[in-house]
């Protein structure tokens, strides 16, 4: 016989069921609110990572705590973090919260962004929790930069200071058009200059070298004293370690001011063959002054000198500026015919207008396993570019260092070296045009081709990829030191157009473009996110 439930039992069941629904509802609400917290925290972390990168982009000369804070807040808001509370921590920047944990030796440009956000609750507010605080932090780093400027100061850097009919008399260019073989005279190198835009650059008006110095000055002014280091190499017949890597940016600018266009004595009293319009053709190779390879390897050597510590965490950068193809090497003891004073030049190239390079810029000659008799200045520059820029893991046999490299070609000679060829500089998106170049000058764009090879290596350490040369299949392949490496397996048609910027390579039709290019490179290298 079934037992009837009393009214009290029925009421208890209803209460229990109701409580169960309440508990289920509360649990569901808790799950929803907890999920909201986790989603909000993940979103905030991503936004804080981006804010850290934005903040470090302001961490440079002239930065203030207010600038960095505003940059971080703006980035958070753009990522839908509506009303963030933000704390910016640095080692020593005024206007930020100072955190000794961010003070390193050597100094690094570390910025920590700590942000909190109130997440509104849906169900928990019914039990007294209207919001929950979530927080996230990110430590970002504006790249501490170790940069070496490798600058051409050969006699062609004074070509704008004399009539072009005198360009073969390099003494005349430096001396404002006055030729002759008299005593040494500094000419435009020593000219007194007063320019409020470059107050520390008080000497020298040789053109285009003056604008080279101004562009280098502006680049150095973008660096952060105490965090970034600068080194300067100049090269002509040989390379010179003008400024070892240093934190002293003021000293570097002083040396830029004192840097001269190099000209050998015209009278031969220093043992150098006189270099002027009367130099015999068979001796002209001794007047080549574009020792690009020596400049590159001296720049490379700055990253490991005993007089300054190696900074593994810094961004290693070389910026190379030239105004024409390679035509000179330093003495090379591996090569029996290398001259102690004038370097290495194949006999077949000594009496030509090529000046120690062959006509085909994409040929390559080697010193191993035996010295190729055609090994020349262009090969020498390629070799040292490989050592400097190739990936250190992939190309261990080469001794690659993997240094980031940017290259700048200045002026017509880099893309159209024959003075009688028809030349039109690039205008807007239209490339340069060089037609009618004579075969005796070889490839007219030898300078640009060399710099594009260096830039293609310098962007990722890999010679088989690059945004400048050989941009379509079949690509370059093999080890560049193997002797079987194909430089242009599909020809020149898939190269970037003549005289156009690609990857880490820039072309300046004239020196007025150098300021813009140096500052653009600065903008590309001075920020990175770490961790």
Secondary structure, DSSP 8 states (H G I E B T S, - for coil): ------HHHHHHHHHHHHHHHHHHHHHHHHHHHHHHHHHHHHHHHHHHHHHHHHHHTT-STT--HHHHHHHHHHHHHHTT-TT-EEEEEESS-TTSEE-GGG--SS--EEEEEEEEEEEE-SSGGGGT--EEEEEEEEEEEE--EEEEEEEE-SGGGGGGGS-GGGTT-HHHHHTTT---S-S---GGGG-B---GGGTT--B---TTHHHHHHHHHHHHHTS-TTT-EEEEEEESSSEEEEEEEES-HHHHHHHHHH-------TT-TTSS---STT--GGGGGGG----HHHHHHHHHHTTT-TTS---TTSEEEEEEEESS--------TTSTT-BTTTB---GGGTTSTT-SS-S-TT----SSSS--TT--HHHHHHHHHHHHHS-TTTTGGGT----EEEEEEESGGGT---TTSEEE--BTTB--EEES--GGG--TTHHHHHHHHHHHHHHHS-TT--SSS--SSS---S-TTSS---S-TT-STTS--TT--BTTEEEESSGGGHHHHHHHHHHHHS-B---
